[in-house]
Amino acid sequence: MKPASTTRGNVSIRVARERDLQSIVELKHKLDKHHEIPGLWPPEGGRRRIFARYRQMLRQPTARLFVAERSSRDVVGYLTVTILTRTCPDRDFRRIGMIADAFVEREDRRQGVGTALVEAAVRFLSSRRIKHVTLRNAIGNRSANAFWESLSFKPVLYTRTSALERLKRAVQ
């Protein structure tokens, strides 16, 4: 098995530590700003709540929070992955991996940083004998769509949203 930390150019990938949480929360805030798309779900609480959620994730054996760190010790990207256990007749789908959040600073994109973060998630999931991975991303996010599709992810489901008042008017 590969080491817990890998290097790509001047960026290394490793499991996050508590001291990284503030930087990760700032990146999550940028991700949420990027997703201020009309109709898309709003952010899940403020910075304190996100900090607490990520802190808890650091302690969960079924989850990992990976960071991409420059040689200058700046965190320039992160990815969260969790193992979900479900009731399912197909054994291979009872335990699946879920990539929940992934973000790389704009100036560090298209340099292999995102792929290296996903490689770390793959090693984690493989070591737990997970065979399938899922994720959600916004339909209108063309760069995310291209990135995930380049890594073999295919769209299989649309999630749609509506404000209840709009839906009420539509059904009348």
Contacts in CASP RR format, 6 or more apart in sequence:
PFRMAT RR
TARGET T0000
AUTHOR 0000-0000-0000
METHOD contacts of the structure
MODEL  1
MKPASTTRGNVSIRVARERDLQSIVELKHKLDKHHEIPGLWPPEGGRRRI
FARYRQMLRQPTARLFVAERSSRDVVGYLTVTILTRTCPDRDFRRIGMIA
DAFVEREDRRQGVGTALVEAAVRFLSSRRIKHVTLRNAIGNRSANAFWES
LSFKPVLYTRTSALERLKRAVQ
1 123 0 8 1.000
1 127 0 8 1.000
2 123 0 8 1.000
4 14 0 8 1.000
4 15 0 8 1.000
5 12 0 8 1.000
5 13 0 8 1.000
5 14 0 8 1.000
5 15 0 8 1.000
6 12 0 8 1.000
6 13 0 8 1.000
6 14 0 8 1.000
6 116 0 8 1.000
6 119 0 8 1.000
6 120 0 8 1.000
7 13 0 8 1.000
8 111 0 8 1.000
8 112 0 8 1.000
8 113 0 8 1.000
8 116 0 8 1.000
9 111 0 8 1.000
10 70 0 8 1.000
10 71 0 8 1.000
11 68 0 8 1.000
11 69 0 8 1.000
11 70 0 8 1.000
11 71 0 8 1.000
11 76 0 8 1.000
11 108 0 8 1.000
11 111 0 8 1.000
11 113 0 8 1.000
11 116 0 8 1.000
12 68 0 8 1.000
12 69 0 8 1.000
12 71 0 8 1.000
13 66 0 8 1.000
13 67 0 8 1.000
13 68 0 8 1.000
13 69 0 8 1.000
13 116 0 8 1.000
13 117 0 8 1.000
13 119 0 8 1.000
13 120 0 8 1.000
14 66 0 8 1.000
14 67 0 8 1.000
14 69 0 8 1.000
14 120 0 8 1.000
15 64 0 8 1.000
15 65 0 8 1.000
15 66 0 8 1.000
15 67 0 8 1.000
15 120 0 8 1.000
16 24 0 8 1.000
16 54 0 8 1.000
16 58 0 8 1.000
16 65 0 8 1.000
16 66 0 8 1.000
16 67 0 8 1.000
16 78 0 8 1.000
17 58 0 8 1.000
18 55 0 8 1.000
18 58 0 8 1.000
20 67 0 8 1.000
20 75 0 8 1.000
21 51 0 8 1.000
21 54 0 8 1.000
21 55 0 8 1.000
21 58 0 8 1.000
22 51 0 8 1.000
23 67 0 8 1.000
23 74 0 8 1.000
23 75 0 8 1.000
24 54 0 8 1.000
24 65 0 8 1.000
24 67 0 8 1.000
24 75 0 8 1.000
24 78 0 8 1.000
25 47 0 8 1.000
25 50 0 8 1.000
25 51 0 8 1.000
25 54 0 8 1.000
27 75 0 8 1.000
27 77 0 8 1.000
27 78 0 8 1.000
27 103 0 8 1.000
27 105 0 8 1.000
28 50 0 8 1.000
28 54 0 8 1.000
28 78 0 8 1.000
28 101 0 8 1.000
28 103 0 8 1.000
29 43 0 8 1.000
29 47 0 8 1.000
29 50 0 8 1.000
30 103 0 8 1.000
30 105 0 8 1.000
31 101 0 8 1.000
31 103 0 8 1.000
32 43 0 8 1.000
34 103 0 8 1.000
34 141 0 8 1.000
35 43 0 8 1.000
35 138 0 8 1.000
35 141 0 8 1.000
37 138 0 8 1.000
37 140 0 8 1.000
39 161 0 8 1.000
40 138 0 8 1.000
40 161 0 8 1.000
41 161 0 8 1.000
43 50 0 8 1.000
44 50 0 8 1.000
44 53 0 8 1.000
54 65 0 8 1.000
54 80 0 8 1.000
57 63 0 8 1.000
57 64 0 8 1.000
57 65 0 8 1.000
57 80 0 8 1.000
57 82 0 8 1.000
58 65 0 8 1.000
60 82 0 8 1.000
62 82 0 8 1.000
62 83 0 8 1.000
62 128 0 8 1.000
63 80 0 8 1.000
63 81 0 8 1.000
63 82 0 8 1.000
63 83 0 8 1.000
64 80 0 8 1.000
64 81 0 8 1.000
64 120 0 8 1.000
64 121 0 8 1.000
64 124 0 8 1.000
65 78 0 8 1.000
65 79 0 8 1.000
65 80 0 8 1.000
66 78 0 8 1.000
66 79 0 8 1.000
66 80 0 8 1.000
66 81 0 8 1.000
66 117 0 8 1.000
66 120 0 8 1.000
66 121 0 8 1.000
67 75 0 8 1.000
67 77 0 8 1.000
67 78 0 8 1.000
68 75 0 8 1.000
68 76 0 8 1.000
68 77 0 8 1.000
68 78 0 8 1.000
68 104 0 8 1.000
68 108 0 8 1.000
68 113 0 8 1.000
68 114 0 8 1.000
68 116 0 8 1.000
68 117 0 8 1.000
69 75 0 8 1.000
69 76 0 8 1.000
70 76 0 8 1.000
76 104 0 8 1.000
76 105 0 8 1.000
76 108 0 8 1.000
76 113 0 8 1.000
77 103 0 8 1.000
77 104 0 8 1.000
77 105 0 8 1.000
77 108 0 8 1.000
77 113 0 8 1.000
77 114 0 8 1.000
77 117 0 8 1.000
78 101 0 8 1.000
78 102 0 8 1.000
78 103 0 8 1.000
78 117 0 8 1.000
79 99 0 8 1.000
79 101 0 8 1.000
79 102 0 8 1.000
79 103 0 8 1.000
79 114 0 8 1.000
79 117 0 8 1.000
79 118 0 8 1.000
79 120 0 8 1.000
79 121 0 8 1.000
80 99 0 8 1.000
80 100 0 8 1.000
80 101 0 8 1.000
80 102 0 8 1.000
81 97 0 8 1.000
81 98 0 8 1.000
81 99 0 8 1.000
81 100 0 8 1.000
81 121 0 8 1.000
81 124 0 8 1.000
81 125 0 8 1.000
81 133 0 8 1.000
82 97 0 8 1.000
82 98 0 8 1.000
82 100 0 8 1.000
83 95 0 8 1.000
83 96 0 8 1.000
83 97 0 8 1.000
83 98 0 8 1.000
83 125 0 8 1.000
83 128 0 8 1.000
83 130 0 8 1.000
84 95 0 8 1.000
84 96 0 8 1.000
84 97 0 8 1.000
84 98 0 8 1.000
85 94 0 8 1.000
85 95 0 8 1.000
86 93 0 8 1.000
86 94 0 8 1.000
86 95 0 8 1.000
86 96 0 8 1.000
87 94 0 8 1.000
88 94 0 8 1.000
92 131 0 8 1.000
92 132 0 8 1.000
93 132 0 8 1.000
95 128 0 8 1.000
95 129 0 8 1.000
95 130 0 8 1.000
96 130 0 8 1.000
96 131 0 8 1.000
96 132 0 8 1.000
96 133 0 8 1.000
96 134 0 8 1.000
97 125 0 8 1.000
97 130 0 8 1.000
97 132 0 8 1.000
97 133 0 8 1.000
97 134 0 8 1.000
98 133 0 8 1.000
98 134 0 8 1.000
98 135 0 8 1.000
99 118 0 8 1.000
99 121 0 8 1.000
99 133 0 8 1.000
99 134 0 8 1.000
99 135 0 8 1.000
100 135 0 8 1.000
102 114 0 8 1.000
102 117 0 8 1.000
102 118 0 8 1.000
102 135 0 8 1.000
104 113 0 8 1.000
104 114 0 8 1.000
104 117 0 8 1.000
109 143 0 8 1.000
114 147 0 8 1.000
115 151 0 8 1.000
118 151 0 8 1.000
121 133 0 8 1.000
122 133 0 8 1.000
125 133 0 8 1.000
133 153 0 8 1.000
135 148 0 8 1.000
135 153 0 8 1.000
136 159 0 8 1.000
137 144 0 8 1.000
137 145 0 8 1.000
137 148 0 8 1.000
138 144 0 8 1.000
139 145 0 8 1.000
139 158 0 8 1.000
162 170 0 8 1.000
END
